């Protein structure tokens, strides 16, 4: 059963009323087709109005939904023949940043991303999707391996941010992310990054320097969480909805600002309602952009990637 979010409760109430009407019609052999049809139309209209006009904060809630497909769910549904590769060759293997070789249709790719957990045990194993320095060092090792064999790279981003613990600081998390930013800019094979759910701060950007940056329709991408921004500006987390609106962190806003290259449509209500449909949409979009990028030479690819990130923050004011 799909776990409901607070703003979805009116829809759930209408669905319960519709089920009662259908049950009454069947059990008592009464013709309620007119009332059922009217309720179905009302339910459909309510869903359309709600999901077509989601606020940024509502999208953040969907992005964090515990039943939303995670990185390895997309790998199993959108890719085939996944072979996980382990270790950064320095410290160890970070379970929150899986990566390995896979097939996207008939194209071999290196897929790397953040993995969250669905319960306490798995979240402890995956560190809630917050990678350590060795996760980012493993990621760049796999990217260099892919470059050596001319294999395109697909990065699946879903993290509240890099791990801020003492151990991560001791092993230099800032240097690991900074190194990735520089090295990804120099990679000579196509890189496509997709924000699946949460795209938090440097933790997301550490595998987000790509030729194409795409976002799932209900994902968010931001330098800080809405709660963190609210705590700084309003001195209270209760202002997170206003912060989400002000920061323009949702996919539609970021596309208008030219900070991302595309938005991948999700099933009605969010990817957690239909994992397979969301994975199919991701596979088709990634394959389309990959075909375009493979037409470019390595030199042109790097130049285009450099210019793409150089123009971030450009704006024109009124004279």
C-alpha positions in Angstrom: 0.0 0.0 0.0 1.3 3.4 -1.0 2.1 5.7 2.0 0.1 8.9 1.8 1.6 12.4 2.2 -0.4 15.0 4.1 -1.5 16.9 1.0 -2.8 13.7 -0.6 -5.3 12.9 2.1 -8.3 14.6 0.3 -7.7 12.3 -2.6 -7.5 9.3 -0.3 -10.9 10.2 1.2 -12.5 10.5 -2.2 -11.1 7.1 -3.2 -12.6 5.6 0.0 -16.0 7.1 -0.9 -15.7 5.7 -4.4 -14.9 2.2 -3.1 -17.9 2.4 -0.7 -20.2 3.2 -3.6 -18.8 0.3 -5.7 -19.2 -2.1 -2.8 -22.7 -1.0 -2.1 -23.7 -1.3 -5.7 -22.3 -4.9 -5.8 -23.5 -6.1 -2.5 -27.0 -4.7 -2.7 -27.4 -5.1 -6.5 -28.3 -1.4 -6.8 -27.5 0.6 -10.0 -25.2 3.4 -8.8 -23.4 3.8 -12.1 -24.3 7.5 -12.4 -23.0 8.3 -8.9 -19.9 6.2 -9.4 -19.2 7.9 -12.8 -19.6 11.3 -11.2 -17.3 10.5 -8.3 -14.7 9.1 -10.8 -14.8 12.3 -12.8 -14.5 14.4 -9.6 -11.5 12.2 -8.4 -9.8 12.5 -11.8 -10.2 16.3 -11.9 -9.0 16.6 -8.3 -5.9 14.6 -9.0 -5.1 16.5 -12.1 -5.5 19.9 -10.3 -3.3 18.8 -7.4 -0.5 17.1 -9.2 -0.2 19.7 -12.0 0.1 22.5 -9.4 2.4 21.0 -6.8 4.3 23.5 -4.7 8.1 23.2 -4.4 7.7 22.0 -0.8 5.2 19.3 -1.9 7.8 18.2 -4.5 10.4 18.0 -1.7 8.1 15.7 0.2 7.6 13.5 -2.8 11.4 13.4 -3.4 11.8 12.1 0.1 9.0 9.5 0.0 10.3 6.3 1.6 8.7 4.2 -1.2 10.2 6.2 -4.0 12.6 4.1 -6.3 16.2 4.5 -5.3 19.4 4.2 -7.3 19.6 0.4 -7.3 15.9 0.1 -8.1 16.5 2.1 -11.3 19.6 0.0 -12.1 17.5 -3.2 -11.9 14.6 -1.8 -13.9 16.2 0.5 -16.5 19.6 -1.3 -17.0 20.6 -4.9 -17.5 23.7 -7.0 -16.6 24.8 -4.8 -13.7 28.2 -5.8 -12.4 29.1 -3.9 -9.2 32.7 -2.8 -8.7 34.0 -2.1 -5.2 36.5 0.0 -3.3 38.5 3.2 -3.8 41.9 1.6 -3.5 42.7 3.8 -0.5 40.4 3.2 2.4 37.6 0.9 1.6 34.2 0.4 -0.1 31.5 2.9 0.6 28.1 1.2 0.5 26.3 4.5 0.0 27.9 5.0 -3.4 27.5 1.8 -5.5 28.8 1.7 -9.0 29.6 -0.7 -11.8 29.3 -1.7 -15.4 25.8 -2.2 -16.9 24.0 -2.2 -20.2 21.5 0.5 -21.3 19.8 -1.2 -24.1 22.7 -2.2 -26.4 25.1 0.4 -25.0 27.6 -0.5 -22.3 27.8 2.2 -19.5 29.4 2.8 -16.2 26.6 3.6 -13.7 27.4 5.3 -10.3 25.1 6.8 -7.7 23.9 7.3 -4.2 21.9 4.6 -2.5 19.5 5.1 0.4 17.9 2.5 2.6 14.2 1.7 3.3 14.5 0.6 6.9 16.8 1.3 9.8 19.2 -1.6 9.0 19.6 -0.7 5.4 19.9 3.0 6.2 22.8 2.2 8.5 24.4 0.1 5.8 23.9 2.9 3.2 24.5 5.7 5.6 21.2 7.3 4.6 22.6 8.0 1.2 25.3 10.3 2.5 28.6 9.2 1.0 32.0 9.3 2.7 35.2 10.5 1.0 35.9 6.9 -0.1 32.6 6.9 -2.0 33.6 9.9 -4.1 37.1 8.5 -4.6 35.6 5.2 -5.7 33.3 7.1 -8.1 36.2 8.9 -9.8 38.2 5.7 -10.0 35.3 4.1 -11.9 34.9 7.1 -14.1 38.6 6.9 -15.1 38.2 3.2 -15.8 35.2 4.0 -18.0 37.2 6.7 -19.8 40.1 4.2 -20.4 37.7 1.8 -22.2 35.6 4.6 -23.9 32.5 3.8 -21.9 29.9 6.5 -21.2 29.1 7.4 -17.6 25.7 7.7 -16.0 25.5 9.2 -12.5 22.3 8.8 -10.4 22.1 11.4 -7.7 20.0 11.0 -4.6 21.5 12.3 -1.4 20.7 14.9 1.3 24.4 15.8 1.2 27.9 14.3 1.8 28.4 12.8 5.2 29.5 15.5 7.7 30.9 13.3 10.4 34.3 13.5 12.1 35.7 10.5 10.2 34.7 12.0 6.9 36.5 15.3 7.8 39.6 13.3 8.9 39.7 11.6 5.5 39.1 15.0 3.8 35.6 14.9 2.3 36.0 18.4 0.9 39.2 17.5 -1.0 37.5 14.3 -2.3 34.5 16.3 -3.7 36.7 19.1 -5.0 39.0 16.7 -6.8 35.9 15.1 -8.5 34.7 18.5 -9.7 38.0 19.1 -11.4 38.5 15.6 -12.8 35.0 15.2 -14.1 35.4 18.4 -16.1 38.4 16.7 -17.9 36.8 13.3 -18.6 36.7 12.6 -22.4 33.6 10.3 -22.5 30.0 11.4 -22.2 28.6 11.9 -18.7 24.9 12.1 -17.9 23.7 12.9 -14.4 20.1 12.4 -13.2 18.8 13.7 -9.9 16.4 11.0 -8.8 15.1 12.5 -5.5 17.3 14.6 -3.3 20.1 16.6 -4.8 21.8 18.1 -1.8 24.7 20.4 -1.9 28.3 19.3 -2.6 27.2 15.7 -2.0 25.2 15.8 -5.2 27.7 17.9 -7.2 30.5 15.5 -6.4 29.1 13.2 -9.1 27.1 15.9 -10.9 29.6 17.6 -13.3 28.1 16.2 -16.5 27.4 17.0 -20.1 23.7 16.6 -19.4 22.1 17.2 -16.0 18.6 15.8 -15.9 16.1 15.7 -13.0 13.1 13.5 -12.3 10.0 15.7 -12.2 9.6 15.6 -8.4 13.2 15.8 -7.5 15.0 18.8 -6.0 18.5 20.1 -6.4 19.9 22.7 -4.0 22.9 24.0 -2.2 21.1 23.5 1.2 17.9 21.8 2.3 14.8 23.9 2.8 14.9 23.2 6.5 18.5 24.4 6.7 17.8 27.6 4.7 14.7 28.3 7.0 16.8 27.8 10.1 19.3 30.4 8.8 16.9 33.0 7.4 13.8 32.6 9.6 15.5 31.0 12.6 13.0 28.2 12.5 12.5 25.0 10.4 8.7 25.6 10.2 9.4 28.1 7.4 10.8 25.3 5.1 7.9 25.7 2.6 8.7 29.4 2.1 12.4 28.5 1.8 11.7 25.9 -0.9 9.6 28.4 -2.8 12.3 31.1 -2.6 15.2 29.0 -3.5 13.7 27.7 -6.8 14.9 24.1 -6.1 12.3 22.2 -8.1 12.9 20.8 -11.5 10.6 23.1 -13.5 12.2 26.2 -11.9 15.7 24.9 -12.5 14.9 24.2 -16.1 13.7 27.8 -16.6 16.9 29.0 -15.1 18.9 26.8 -17.4 20.6 25.1 -14.5 19.5 21.6 -15.8 19.1 20.3 -19.3 15.8 18.3 -19.0 13.0 17.1 -16.8 12.0 13.4 -16.8 8.2 13.0 -16.4 7.0 10.8 -13.5 3.8 8.8 -13.2 0.8 10.7 -11.8 1.5 11.3 -8.1 5.2 10.6 -8.2 7.6 7.8 -9.1 6.7 5.8 -6.0 3.3 5.0 -7.5 4.9 3.1 -10.5 8.5 2.2 -10.3 8.6 0.5 -13.7 7.0 3.5 -15.6 9.5 5.9 -13.9 12.4 3.6 -14.9 11.2 3.4 -18.5 11.1 7.2 -18.7 14.6 7.5 -17.3 16.0 4.9 -19.7 14.5 6.6 -22.7 15.7 10.1 -21.8 19.2 8.9 -20.9 19.5 6.9 -24.1 18.3 9.9 -26.1 20.9 12.3 -24.6 23.6 9.7 -24.9 23.0 9.3 -28.6 23.4 13.0 -29.0 26.6 13.2 -27.0 28.2 10.4 -28.8 28.2 12.4 -32.0 30.8 14.8 -30.4 34.6 14.4 -30.4 36.3 14.1 -27.0 37.7 17.7 -27.4 34.3 19.1 -28.3 32.7 17.2 -25.4 35.0 18.8 -22.9 34.7 22.2 -24.3 30.9 22.1 -24.3 30.9 20.8 -20.7 33.2 23.6 -19.6 31.1 26.3 -21.2 28.0 24.7 -19.8 29.2 25.2 -16.2 30.9 28.6 -16.9 27.5 30.1 -17.8 25.9 29.1 -14.5 24.9 32.3 -12.6 24.8 34.5 -15.7 21.9 37.0 -15.5 20.7 40.1 -17.2 19.1 42.9 -15.3 17.0 45.8 -16.6 18.8 48.8 -18.0 
